[in-house]
Amino acid sequence: MAGTEVRGYGASLHIADAAVTVTANGAMGRGALGADRIDLTPADVTGVWLRRANWAVNGSITFGTGKGKVVVHFRRKHNKAFAAVWPSLLALGM
C-alpha cells in the first residue's frame, strides 16, 4: 500500500488512493480507538478538524463520521508531520 503515513500518540494515520486508514498502536491505542483499524472514505467523513499541539496540550486530527468521531492524537514534536498531511486530506475531499 503506497501512500503517506504518520504516527501519532496511540494511532497511526495512513493516506492512500482515496481512503484514510487509522491503525491503533498498542493496547492503549486500541482502547481509545475502539478497534484495531478503521478505514475511512470521503463518503464516510462529514468533517475534518486539525488542532495543533503546543506545550500544554496534545494535538489531534478529528474525523467526524455518521457513527461518531475518530480522533488521532499527536505530540508537539509531530506538529510538522501532521500539518504536512493536512493538504492531502483536503485533496481527498474530506
For each residue, the residues with C-beta under 8 A, 3 or more apart:
1: 14 16
2: 16
3: 14 15 16 17
4: 14 15 16 85 88
5: 12 13 14 15
6: 12 13 74 78 81 82 84 85
7: 12 25 78
8: 11 12 13 25 61 72 73 74 78 82
9: 58 73 74 75 78
10: 24 25 26 28 29 32 33 72 73
11: 8 22 23 24 25 29 32 33 72 73
12: 5 6 7 8 22 23 25 72
13: 5 6 8 20 21 22 61 72 82 85
14: 1 3 4 5 20 21 22 23
15: 3 4 5 19 20 85 88 89 92
16: 1 2 3 4 19 21
17: 3
18: 41 42 92
19: 15 16 39 40 41 92
20: 13 14 15 39 40 41 45 63 89 92 94
21: 13 14 16 37 38 39 40
22: 11 12 13 14 33 37 38 40 63 70 72
23: 11 12 14 36 37
24: 10 11 29 30 32 33 35 36 37
25: 7 8 10 11 12 29
26: 10 29 30
27: 30 31
28: 10 31 32
29: 10 11 24 25 26 32 33
30: 24 26 27 33 34 35 36
31: 27 28 34
32: 10 11 24 28 29 71 73
33: 10 11 22 24 29 30 36 38 70
34: 30 31
35: 24 30 38
36: 23 24 30 33
37: 21 22 23 24
38: 21 22 33 35 70
39: 19 20 21
40: 19 20 21 22 44 45 63 65 70 94
41: 18 19 20 44 45
42: 18 45 92 93 94
43:
44: 40 41 65 66
45: 20 40 41 42 48 63 64 65 94
46: 64 65 66
47: 63 64
48: 45 61 62 63 64 89 90 94
49: 60 61 62 64
50: 59 60 61 82 83 86
51: 57 59 60 61 62
52: 59 79 82 83
53: 57 58 59 74 75 76 78 79
54: 57 59 76
55: 76
56:
57: 51 53 54
58: 9 53 73 74 75 76
59: 50 51 52 53 54 73 74 75 76 78 79 82
60: 49 50 51 71 72 73 74
61: 8 13 48 49 50 51 71 72 74 82 85 86 89
62: 48 49 51 69 70 71 72
63: 20 22 40 45 47 48 69 70 71 94
64: 45 46 47 48 49 69
65: 40 44 45 46 68 69 70
66: 44 46
67:
68: 65
69: 62 63 64 65
70: 22 33 38 40 62 63 65
71: 32 60 61 62 63
72: 8 10 11 12 13 22 60 61 62
73: 8 9 10 11 32 58 59 60
74: 6 8 9 53 58 59 60 61 78 79 81 82
75: 9 53 58 59 78
76: 53 54 55 58 59 79
77:
78: 6 7 8 9 53 59 74 75 81 82
79: 52 53 59 74 76 82 83
80: 83 84
81: 6 74 78 84 85
82: 6 8 13 50 52 59 61 74 78 79 85 86
83: 50 52 79 80 86
84: 6 80 81 87
85: 4 6 13 15 61 81 82 88 89
86: 50 61 82 83 89 90
87: 84 90 91
88: 4 15 85 91 92
89: 15 20 48 61 85 86 92 94
90: 48 86 87 93 94
91: 87 88
92: 15 18 19 20 42 88 89
93: 42 90
94: 20 40 42 45 48 63 89 90
